[in-house]
């Protein structure tokens, strides 16, 4: 199984690639008991994903560049994809709700 990992490194003289390898080394192999439970974390984004699909958004492209996003939450949106779709449709403003039926995003029970 693969999972995205975010690594926050302290300021150091160690080159970033070397520091990242060192910080991630304990996670590279082994079973669950090989890594302390406190090192493992799961951040459940289920409600954010549901809200993202339920929310009606209004995207407004500005002539000088940039865009305004109305609707909460929007931090999980790929704004580049939204801008590309607006350009394809030749829209300056787009009012959209991404899905009418709520997605099945229940967390998997491990």
Secondary structure, 3 states (H helix, E strand, C coil): CCCCCCCCCCCCCCCHHHHHHHHHHHHCCCCHHHCCHHHCCCCCCHHHHHHHHHCEEEEEECCCCCEEEECCCCCCCCHHHHHHHHHHHCCCEEEEECCCCCCCCCCCCC
